[in-house]
Amino acid sequence: SQTIHQWPATLVQPVGSPLSLECTVEGTSNPNLYWYRQAAGRGLQLLFYSVGIGQISSEVPQNLSASRPQDRQFILSSKKLLLSDSGFYLCAREILSGAYNEQFFGPGTRLTVL
Amino acid sequence: EDQVTQSPEALRLQEGESSSLNCSYTVSGLRGLFWYRQDPGKGPEFLFTLYSAGEEKEKERLKATLTKKESFLHITAPKPEDSATYLCAVQVGGSYIPTFGRGTSLIVHP
């Protein structure tokens, strides 16, 4: 199984509050993992990716951070949420298919910042 | 500047009315092109990967094709359950990170 779990499924938070979203994956060890944000009317925006424990690459400067404390765990965090952080957050894993890499997505977390 | 452009943004079809969705790209050195289906409130579901011009892949009523500049997702005799947003993404050689288009929202009326 290469299942991806995301928690929580939905979240409503006030501006200025902290955030922690969790992604855990099953199956192959040392997967490449990704965090995306999907805002209404916009495409998928890559936020962070990780090729291993403690290795995080950030694609865009922002109010968010990511960590990978365990091989199959990827966490998205913020110290103080902004209204603009609202969106649908998706965790994805990369799976090697032959000589090519394909991405598969988790169920997502809907975050509303009020 | 968008490297991946999907059209139309929205498409309404009657059940059984076949049509095509377009994904055009301007990247060089295409490594792979991916199609996903996304239902409201859910994560994208992987459909196809296309690697080279001329390649075609089919799944039920869906058929994806690829040229050097674009890909088409053909939907034959669609049903209401085909209603969803269809996303296209491209992967360029040297990077495993795909670039996504904004998607086409498809609604099929019974």
HADDOCK unambig.tbl for C-alpha pairs under 7 A between the chains (distance, minus, plus):
assign (segid A and resid 42 and name CA) (segid B and resid 102 and name CA) 5.71 0.50 0.50
assign (segid A and resid 43 and name CA) (segid B and resid 100 and name CA) 6.41 0.50 0.50
assign (segid A and resid 43 and name CA) (segid B and resid 101 and name CA) 5.89 0.50 0.50
assign (segid A and resid 43 and name CA) (segid B and resid 102 and name CA) 4.06 0.50 0.50
assign (segid A and resid 43 and name CA) (segid B and resid 103 and name CA) 6.97 0.50 0.50
assign (segid A and resid 44 and name CA) (segid B and resid 100 and name CA) 6.11 0.50 0.50
assign (segid A and resid 90 and name CA) (segid B and resid 43 and name CA) 6.73 0.50 0.50
assign (segid A and resid 101 and name CA) (segid B and resid 96 and name CA) 6.73 0.50 0.50
assign (segid A and resid 104 and name CA) (segid B and resid 46 and name CA) 6.41 0.50 0.50
assign (segid A and resid 105 and name CA) (segid B and resid 43 and name CA) 5.74 0.50 0.50
assign (segid A and resid 105 and name CA) (segid B and resid 44 and name CA) 5.98 0.50 0.50
assign (segid A and resid 105 and name CA) (segid B and resid 45 and name CA) 6.94 0.50 0.50
assign (segid A and resid 106 and name CA) (segid B and resid 43 and name CA) 5.63 0.50 0.50
assign (segid A and resid 107 and name CA) (segid B and resid 42 and name CA) 5.26 0.50 0.50
assign (segid A and resid 107 and name CA) (segid B and resid 43 and name CA) 4.49 0.50 0.50
assign (segid A and resid 108 and name CA) (segid B and resid 42 and name CA) 6.27 0.50 0.50
assign (segid A and resid 108 and name CA) (segid B and resid 43 and name CA) 5.53 0.50 0.50
